Amino acid sequence: MLEVRSPEEFRERVLESDAPTVVMFWATWCPFCRRFKVEFDRLAERLRAEFASVYLDDYESPLWEDYDVSVVPTLALFRGGELVDREDGVLGYGIDRARAEAFAARVAPRLP
C-alpha cells in the first residue's frame, strides 16, 4: 500500500506507474475516510493491483482541483497515467461497503 502525501509523489508513484493503481483520495480530518479505510484495505487484499492512499489534508493541494475531488473519500482507478474510473463519496456519508464492492466489480476486469 503506497502512502502519497504530495502532488509530486502522486505523479511519480501513481501517474508514472506501469501498474494499474487504485487510489483512495482522503483526509485524516475526515471521519468517514477513517471509517472507510477498513473497506479500502479489504479491497486491496482481494484485487491484484497497486493501491495508494492519497492524502488531501491540505486544501491548497492541486490534486483537489486536478481530479475534481469535492468529497472525500473518493476512489479512483488510474492506468497508464490516466483516470479511467472513479466512485465519489457522498457528503456527510462517505462510501459504504456496497458502493466499494460495486466499484471493485467495475474495475476488476481492467486490472492485470
DSSP file (Angstrom, degrees, kcal/mol; ACC not computed):
  #  RESIDUE AA STRUCTURE BP1 BP2  ACC     N-H-->O    O-->H-N    N-H-->O    O-->H-N    TCO  KAPPA ALPHA  PHI   PSI    X-CA   Y-CA   Z-CA
    1    1 A M              0   0    0      0, 0.0     2,-0.3     0, 0.0    51,-0.2   0.000 360.0 360.0 360.0 120.6    0.0    0.0    0.0
    2    2 A L  E     -a   52   0A   0     49,-3.0    51,-3.2    11,-0.1     2,-0.5  -0.633 360.0-153.1 -83.6 142.1    1.5    3.3   -1.1
    3    3 A E  E     -a   53   0A   0     -2,-0.3     2,-0.5    49,-0.2    51,-0.2  -0.974  14.0-169.0-115.8 117.7    1.0    6.4    1.0
    4    4 A V  E     +a   54   0A   0     49,-3.2    51,-2.7    -2,-0.5    -2,-0.0  -0.915  17.2 167.7-113.5 125.8    1.2    9.5   -1.1
    5    5 A R        +     0   0    0     -2,-0.5    -1,-0.1    49,-0.2    52,-0.1   0.422  59.9  41.0-118.9  -0.9    1.4   12.9    0.6
    6    6 A S  S  > S-     0   0    0      1,-0.1     4,-2.2    55,-0.0     5,-0.1  -0.977  76.6-115.6-145.6 157.9    2.3   15.4   -2.2
    7    7 A P  H  > S+     0   0    0      0, 0.0     4,-2.4     0, 0.0     5,-0.2   0.862 117.3  53.9 -59.4 -35.9    1.4   16.1   -5.9
    8    8 A E  H  > S+     0   0    0      2,-0.2     4,-2.3     1,-0.2     5,-0.2   0.924 109.4  46.7 -64.9 -44.0    5.0   15.3   -6.9
    9    9 A E  H  > S+     0   0    0      2,-0.2     4,-3.1     1,-0.2     5,-0.3   0.872 110.0  55.0 -64.8 -37.3    4.8   11.9   -5.1
   10   10 A F  H  X>S+     0   0    0     -4,-2.2     4,-2.4     2,-0.2     5,-1.7   0.932 108.7  47.7 -60.7 -46.9    1.4   11.3   -6.8
   11   11 A R  I  <>S+     0   0    0     -4,-2.4     5,-1.9     3,-0.2    -2,-0.2   0.941 117.8  41.4 -59.4 -48.0    2.9   11.9  -10.2
   12   12 A E  I  <5S+     0   0    0     -4,-2.3    -2,-0.2     3,-0.2    -1,-0.2   0.905 124.7  32.9 -67.9 -43.4    5.9    9.6   -9.6
   13   13 A R  I  <5S+     0   0    0     -4,-3.1    -3,-0.2    -5,-0.2    -2,-0.2   0.686 133.8  18.9 -95.1 -19.4    4.1    6.8   -7.8
   14   14 A V  I ><5S+     0   0    0     -4,-2.4     3,-1.0    -5,-0.3    67,-0.4   0.762 126.0  40.1-113.6 -59.1    0.7    6.7   -9.5
   15   15 A L  I 3 <S+     0   0    0     -5,-1.7    -3,-0.2     1,-0.3    -4,-0.2   0.849 122.0  41.8 -67.7 -34.2    0.7    8.5  -12.8
   16   16 A E  T 3 <S+     0   0    0     -5,-1.9    -1,-0.3    -6,-0.3     2,-0.2   0.374  90.4 115.1 -93.3   4.9    4.2    7.2  -13.9
   17   17 A S    <   -     0   0    0     -3,-1.0    63,-0.4    -6,-0.2    64,-0.2  -0.487  60.1-148.0 -75.6 143.3    3.5    3.6  -12.6
   18   18 A D  S    S+     0   0    0     -2,-0.2    -1,-0.1    62,-0.1    62,-0.1   0.688  80.4  76.5 -78.3 -20.1    3.3    0.8  -15.2
   19   19 A A  S    S-     0   0    0      1,-0.1    -2,-0.1    60,-0.1    61,-0.1  -0.668  94.6-103.7 -93.5 145.0    0.8   -1.0  -13.0
   20   20 A P        -     0   0    0      0, 0.0    30,-2.0     0, 0.0     2,-0.5  -0.419  42.2-153.4 -58.9 141.6   -2.9    0.0  -12.6
   21   21 A T  E     -bC  50  78A   0     57,-2.9    57,-2.8    28,-0.2     2,-0.6  -0.980  13.3-151.4-129.7 125.9   -3.4    1.8   -9.4
   22   22 A V  E     -bC  51  77A   0     28,-2.9    30,-2.5    -2,-0.5     2,-0.4  -0.846  25.0-163.2 -92.3 124.4   -6.5    2.0   -7.2
   23   23 A V  E     -bC  52  76A   0     53,-3.6    53,-2.3    -2,-0.6     2,-0.6  -0.882  18.3-159.2-114.4 137.9   -6.4    5.3   -5.3
   24   24 A M  E     -bC  53  75A   0     28,-2.5    30,-2.7    -2,-0.4     2,-0.5  -0.958  12.8-156.0-111.2 110.7   -8.3    6.4   -2.3
   25   25 A F  E     +bC  54  74A   0     49,-3.0    49,-1.7    -2,-0.6     2,-0.3  -0.755  36.5 143.6 -80.1 126.6   -8.3   10.2   -2.0
   26   26 A W  E     -b   55   0A   0     28,-2.5    30,-3.5    -2,-0.5     2,-0.4  -0.944  42.1-132.8-155.7 174.7   -8.9   11.0    1.6
   27   27 A A    >   -     0   0    0     -2,-0.3     3,-1.6    28,-0.2     7,-0.2  -0.996  19.4-133.0-138.0 141.8   -8.0   13.3    4.5
   28   28 A T  T 3  S+     0   0    0     -2,-0.4     6,-0.1     1,-0.3    -1,-0.1   0.761 107.1  60.0 -66.5 -23.6   -7.1   12.5    8.1
   29   29 A W  T 3  S+     0   0    0      4,-0.0    -1,-0.3    -3,-0.0    28,-0.0   0.529  85.5  94.2 -79.9  -5.2   -9.6   15.0    9.4
   30   30 A C    <>  -     0   0    0     -3,-1.6     4,-2.0     1,-0.2     3,-0.2  -0.790  58.5-163.6 -93.6 113.3  -12.5   13.2    7.7
   31   31 A P  H  > S+     0   0    0      0, 0.0     4,-2.0     0, 0.0    -1,-0.2   0.843  92.2  54.8 -64.8 -32.1  -14.3   10.7   10.0
   32   32 A F  H  > S+     0   0    0      2,-0.2     4,-2.2     1,-0.2    63,-0.3   0.855 107.2  51.3 -68.4 -34.5  -15.9    9.0    7.0
   33   33 A C  H  > S+     0   0    0      2,-0.2     4,-1.6    -6,-0.2    -1,-0.2   0.929 109.0  49.2 -66.0 -46.4  -12.5    8.5    5.4
   34   34 A R  H  < S+     0   0    0     -4,-2.0     4,-0.4     1,-0.2    -2,-0.2   0.896 113.5  47.1 -62.0 -39.4  -11.1    6.9    8.6
   35   35 A R  H >< S+     0   0    0     -4,-2.0     3,-0.9     1,-0.2     4,-0.4   0.890 111.5  50.9 -67.5 -39.5  -14.1    4.6    8.8
   36   36 A F  H >X S+     0   0    0     -4,-2.2     4,-2.2     1,-0.2     3,-0.8   0.730  87.1  84.1 -72.1 -21.7  -13.8    3.6    5.1
   37   37 A K  H 3X S+     0   0    0     -4,-1.6     4,-2.3     1,-0.3    -1,-0.2   0.825  85.8  57.8 -51.7 -35.1  -10.1    2.8    5.4
   38   38 A V  H <> S+     0   0    0     -3,-0.9     4,-1.7    -4,-0.4    -1,-0.3   0.915 107.7  46.1 -62.4 -44.0  -11.1   -0.7    6.6
   39   39 A E  H <> S+     0   0    0     -3,-0.8     4,-2.3    -4,-0.4    -2,-0.2   0.902 111.0  52.8 -65.3 -41.0  -13.1   -1.3    3.4
   40   40 A F  H  X S+     0   0    0     -4,-2.2     4,-2.2     1,-0.2    -2,-0.2   0.910 107.4  51.5 -61.6 -42.2  -10.3    0.0    1.3
   41   41 A D  H  X S+     0   0    0     -4,-2.3     4,-1.5    -5,-0.2    -1,-0.2   0.870 108.0  52.9 -63.0 -36.5   -7.8   -2.4    2.9
   42   42 A R  H  X S+     0   0    0     -4,-1.7     4,-1.4     2,-0.2    -2,-0.2   0.906 108.2  50.2 -64.2 -42.0  -10.2   -5.3    2.2
   43   43 A L  H  X S+     0   0    0     -4,-2.3     4,-2.8     1,-0.2     3,-0.4   0.917 106.9  55.3 -60.9 -42.3  -10.3   -4.3   -1.5
   44   44 A A  H  < S+     0   0    0     -4,-2.2     5,-0.3     1,-0.2    -1,-0.2   0.846 105.8  51.9 -61.3 -34.7   -6.5   -4.2   -1.5
   45   45 A E  H  < S+     0   0    0     -4,-1.5    -1,-0.2     1,-0.1    -2,-0.2   0.844 117.1  38.3 -69.2 -33.2   -6.4   -7.8   -0.2
   46   46 A R  H  < S+     0   0    0     -4,-1.4     2,-0.3    -3,-0.4    -2,-0.2   0.858 104.5  67.4 -89.2 -38.7   -8.8   -9.0   -3.0
   47   47 A L  S  < S-     0   0    0     -4,-2.8     2,-1.3    -5,-0.1    61,-0.0  -0.620  75.7-130.6 -92.0 143.3   -7.8   -7.1   -6.1
   48   48 A R        +     0   0    0     -2,-0.3     2,-0.3    60,-0.1    -3,-0.1  -0.708  69.2  92.2 -92.3  89.6   -4.5   -7.6   -7.9
   49   49 A A  S    S-     0   0    0     -2,-1.3     2,-0.2    -5,-0.3   -28,-0.2  -0.973  81.8 -81.9-162.7 167.5   -3.3   -4.0   -8.3
   50   50 A E  E     - b   0  21A   0    -30,-2.0   -28,-2.9    -2,-0.3     2,-0.4  -0.577  43.8-155.7 -73.0 145.2   -1.3   -1.3   -6.7
   51   51 A F  E     - b   0  22A   0     -2,-0.2   -49,-3.0   -30,-0.2     2,-0.4  -0.980  10.8-173.9-125.4 140.6   -3.2    0.5   -4.0
   52   52 A A  E     -ab   2  23A   0    -30,-2.5   -28,-2.5    -2,-0.4     2,-0.7  -0.997  20.2-149.4-138.5 132.7   -2.4    4.1   -2.9
   53   53 A S  E     -ab   3  24A   0    -51,-3.2   -49,-3.2    -2,-0.4     2,-0.7  -0.905  20.7-162.3 -93.9 117.9   -3.8    6.2   -0.1
   54   54 A V  E     -ab   4  25A   0    -30,-2.7   -28,-2.5    -2,-0.7     2,-0.4  -0.906   9.4-143.6-108.8 112.8   -3.5    9.8   -1.3
   55   55 A Y  E     + b   0  26A   0    -51,-2.7   -28,-0.2    -2,-0.7     3,-0.2  -0.595  20.7 179.3 -80.4 127.2   -3.7   12.3    1.5
   56   56 A L        +     0   0    0    -30,-3.5   -29,-0.1    -2,-0.4    -1,-0.1  -0.349  34.3 133.5-118.1  49.3   -5.6   15.5    0.7
   57   57 A D        +     0   0    0    -31,-0.1     2,-0.6     1,-0.1    -1,-0.1   0.787  59.5  70.6 -68.0 -26.8   -5.2   17.1    4.1
   58   58 A D    >   -     0   0    0     -3,-0.2     3,-2.0     1,-0.1    -1,-0.1  -0.827  68.1-156.5 -99.0 116.9   -4.1   20.4    2.6
   59   59 A Y  T 3  S+     0   0    0     -2,-0.6    -1,-0.1     1,-0.3    -2,-0.1   0.661  94.2  65.6 -64.1 -13.8   -6.9   22.3    0.7
   60   60 A E  T 3  S+     0   0    0      4,-0.1    -1,-0.3     3,-0.0    -3,-0.0   0.535  72.8 117.3 -83.9  -6.9   -4.1   24.0   -1.2
   61   61 A S    X>  -     0   0    0     -3,-2.0     3,-1.2     1,-0.2     4,-0.5  -0.421  64.9-141.7 -62.9 129.8   -3.2   20.7   -2.9
   62   62 A P  H 3> S+     0   0    0      0, 0.0     4,-3.4     0, 0.0     3,-0.2   0.681  93.3  78.6 -66.6 -15.4   -3.7   21.0   -6.6
   63   63 A L  H 3> S+     0   0    0      1,-0.2     4,-1.8     2,-0.2     6,-0.4   0.828  83.5  62.9 -64.3 -30.1   -5.0   17.4   -6.6
   64   64 A W  H <4>S+     0   0    0     -3,-1.2     5,-2.4     1,-0.2    -1,-0.2   0.954 116.6  29.3 -54.9 -49.4   -8.3   18.6   -5.3
   65   65 A E  H ><5S+     0   0    0     -4,-0.5     3,-1.2    -3,-0.2    -2,-0.2   0.886 113.9  61.5 -80.7 -41.1   -8.8   20.6   -8.5
   66   66 A D  H 3<5S+     0   0    0     -4,-3.4    -3,-0.2     1,-0.3    -1,-0.2   0.857 120.6  26.6 -55.4 -36.7   -6.8   18.4  -10.9
   67   67 A Y  T 3<5S-     0   0    0     -4,-1.8    -1,-0.3    -5,-0.2    -2,-0.2   0.177 107.3-119.4-114.8  16.1   -9.2   15.5  -10.3
   68   68 A D  T < 5 +     0   0    0     -3,-1.2     2,-0.8     1,-0.2    -3,-0.2   0.873  46.3 174.6  49.6  45.8  -12.3   17.4   -9.3
   69   69 A V      < +     0   0    0     -5,-2.4    -1,-0.2    -6,-0.4     3,-0.1  -0.752  14.1 156.8 -84.3 113.3  -12.4   15.9   -5.8
   70   70 A S        +     0   0    0     -2,-0.8     2,-0.4     1,-0.3    -1,-0.2   0.596  64.8  36.4-110.2 -17.5  -15.2   17.6   -4.0
   71   71 A V  S    S-     0   0    0     20,-0.1    18,-0.6    18,-0.0    -1,-0.3  -1.000  84.4-114.4-136.8 136.5  -15.9   14.9   -1.4
   72   72 A V  S    S+     0   0    0     -2,-0.4   -39,-0.2    16,-0.1   -46,-0.2  -0.936  88.0  47.9-115.4 144.8  -13.6   12.5    0.4
   73   73 A P  S    S+     0   0    0      0, 0.0    16,-0.8     0, 0.0     2,-0.4   0.499  72.0 165.1 -77.5 153.6  -13.2    9.6    0.4
   74   74 A T  E     -CD  25  88A   0    -49,-1.7   -49,-3.0    14,-0.2     2,-0.4  -0.997  24.2-147.1-132.6 134.3  -13.2    9.2   -3.4
   75   75 A L  E     +CD  24  87A   0     12,-2.9    12,-2.5    -2,-0.4     2,-0.3  -0.805  21.1 176.2 -99.8 143.5  -11.9    6.0   -5.1
   76   76 A A  E     -CD  23  86A   0    -53,-2.3   -53,-3.6    -2,-0.4     2,-0.5  -0.998  24.0-143.7-148.0 144.0  -10.2    6.2   -8.5
   77   77 A L  E     -CD  22  85A   0      8,-2.9     7,-3.1    -2,-0.3     8,-1.1  -0.948  18.6-169.0-108.0 124.5   -8.6    3.7  -10.9
   78   78 A F  E     +CD  21  83A   0    -57,-2.8   -57,-2.9    -2,-0.5     2,-0.4  -0.933   8.5 174.0-112.2 136.1   -5.5    5.0  -12.8
   79   79 A R  E >  S- D   0  82A   0      3,-2.5     3,-1.6    -2,-0.4   -61,-0.1  -0.980  71.0  -5.1-142.0 127.5   -4.0    3.1  -15.7
   80   80 A G  T 3  S-     0   0    0     -2,-0.4   -65,-0.1   -63,-0.4     3,-0.1   0.828 130.1 -56.3  60.1  32.0   -1.2    4.4  -17.9
   81   81 A G  T 3  S+     0   0    0    -67,-0.4     2,-0.4     1,-0.2    -1,-0.3   0.490 116.2 111.0  80.9   2.8   -1.3    7.8  -16.1
   82   82 A E  E <  S-D   79   0A   0     -3,-1.6    -3,-2.5   -67,-0.1     2,-0.6  -0.874  72.2-121.1-115.0 143.9   -5.0    8.3  -16.9
   83   83 A L  E     +D   78   0A   0     -2,-0.4    -5,-0.2    -5,-0.2     3,-0.1  -0.719  36.8 169.0 -76.0 120.2   -8.0    8.3  -14.6
   84   84 A V  E     +     0   0A   0     -7,-3.1     2,-0.3    -2,-0.6    -6,-0.2   0.615  59.0   1.8-113.5 -16.5  -10.2    5.5  -16.0
   85   85 A D  E     -D   77   0A   0     -8,-1.1    -8,-2.9     2,-0.0    -1,-0.4  -0.968  60.6-179.0-164.2 155.2  -12.9    5.1  -13.3
   86   86 A R  E     -D   76   0A   0     -2,-0.3     2,-0.4   -10,-0.3   -10,-0.3  -0.993  19.9-153.1-156.5 158.9  -14.0    6.6  -10.0
   87   87 A E  E     -D   75   0A   0    -12,-2.5   -12,-2.9    -2,-0.3     2,-0.3  -0.949  24.2-149.9-135.2 111.9  -16.5    6.4   -7.2
   88   88 A D  E     -D   74   0A   0     -2,-0.4   -14,-0.2   -14,-0.2   -16,-0.1  -0.592  15.7-119.3 -86.2 143.1  -17.1    9.6   -5.4
   89   89 A G        -     0   0    0    -16,-0.8     2,-0.5   -18,-0.6     6,-0.2  -0.256  26.8-113.7 -69.0 165.6  -18.0    9.7   -1.7
   90   90 A V  B >>  -E   94   0B   0      4,-2.1     4,-3.2   -18,-0.0     3,-2.5  -0.905  35.7-103.7-105.6 130.4  -21.3   11.3   -0.6
   91   91 A L  T 34 S+     0   0    0     -2,-0.5   -20,-0.1     1,-0.3    -1,-0.0  -0.266 106.4   8.1 -54.8 128.0  -21.1   14.4    1.5
   92   92 A G  T 34 S+     0   0    0      1,-0.1    -1,-0.3     0, 0.0   -21,-0.0   0.568 134.5  51.7  77.4   9.2  -21.7   13.6    5.2
   93   93 A Y  T <4 S-     0   0    0     -3,-2.5     2,-0.3     1,-0.1    -2,-0.2   0.543  78.2-161.1-141.4 -41.5  -21.7    9.8    4.5
   94   94 A G  B  <  -E   90   0B   0     -4,-3.2    -4,-2.1   -22,-0.1     2,-0.4  -0.689  48.9 -39.7  89.4-139.8  -18.6    8.7    2.6
   95   95 A I        -     0   0    0     -2,-0.3     2,-0.1   -63,-0.3    -6,-0.1  -0.998  56.6-151.4-129.3 129.2  -18.6    5.4    0.7
   96   96 A D     >  -     0   0    0     -2,-0.4     4,-2.2     1,-0.1     5,-0.2  -0.407  34.0 -96.1 -95.1 176.6  -20.2    2.3    2.2
   97   97 A R  H  > S+     0   0    0      1,-0.2     4,-2.7     2,-0.2     5,-0.2   0.881 121.2  54.7 -60.0 -41.6  -19.3   -1.4    1.6
   98   98 A A  H  > S+     0   0    0      1,-0.2     4,-2.2     2,-0.2    -1,-0.2   0.912 110.7  44.9 -62.0 -43.1  -21.9   -1.9   -1.2
   99   99 A R  H  > S+     0   0    0      2,-0.2     4,-2.2     1,-0.2    -1,-0.2   0.873 112.7  51.8 -69.3 -35.9  -20.6    1.1   -3.2
  100  100 A A  H  X S+     0   0    0     -4,-2.2     4,-2.4     2,-0.2    -2,-0.2   0.905 110.7  48.4 -64.7 -41.1  -17.0   -0.1   -2.7
  101  101 A E  H  X S+     0   0    0     -4,-2.7     4,-2.4     2,-0.2    -2,-0.2   0.885 109.8  51.8 -66.2 -39.3  -17.9   -3.6   -3.9
  102  102 A A  H  X S+     0   0    0     -4,-2.2     4,-1.9     2,-0.2    -2,-0.2   0.907 110.5  48.9 -63.6 -41.3  -19.7   -2.1   -7.0
  103  103 A F  H  X S+     0   0    0     -4,-2.2     4,-2.4     2,-0.2     5,-0.2   0.936 110.6  50.8 -61.5 -46.7  -16.5   -0.1   -7.7
  104  104 A A  H  X S+     0   0    0     -4,-2.4     4,-2.2     1,-0.2    -2,-0.2   0.898 109.4  50.5 -59.1 -42.1  -14.4   -3.3   -7.3
  105  105 A A  H  < S+     0   0    0     -4,-2.4    -1,-0.2     1,-0.2    -2,-0.2   0.876 112.0  48.2 -65.0 -37.4  -16.6   -5.2   -9.7
  106  106 A R  H  < S+     0   0    0     -4,-1.9    -2,-0.2     1,-0.2    -1,-0.2   0.904 119.2  36.6 -68.3 -41.7  -16.4   -2.5  -12.3
  107  107 A V  H >< S+     0   0    0     -4,-2.4     3,-1.8     1,-0.2     4,-0.3   0.718  94.0  84.2 -89.6 -20.5  -12.6   -2.1  -12.2
  108  108 A A  G >< S+     0   0    0     -4,-2.2     3,-1.7     1,-0.3    -1,-0.2   0.863  86.8  55.8 -53.5 -41.9  -11.5   -5.7  -11.7
  109  109 A P  G 3  S+     0   0    0      0, 0.0    -1,-0.3     0, 0.0    -2,-0.1   0.738 105.3  54.4 -64.0 -18.6  -11.7   -6.6  -15.4
  110  110 A R  G <  S+     0   0    0     -3,-1.8    -2,-0.2    -4,-0.2    -3,-0.1   0.375  92.8  89.7 -95.4   4.7   -9.3   -3.7  -16.1
  111  111 A L    <         0   0    0     -3,-1.7   -62,-0.1    -4,-0.3   -32,-0.0  -0.567 360.0 360.0 -95.7 164.3   -6.6   -4.9  -13.7
  112  112 A P              0   0    0      0, 0.0   -63,-0.1     0, 0.0    -1,-0.1   0.531 360.0 360.0 -62.7 360.0   -3.8   -7.3  -14.6
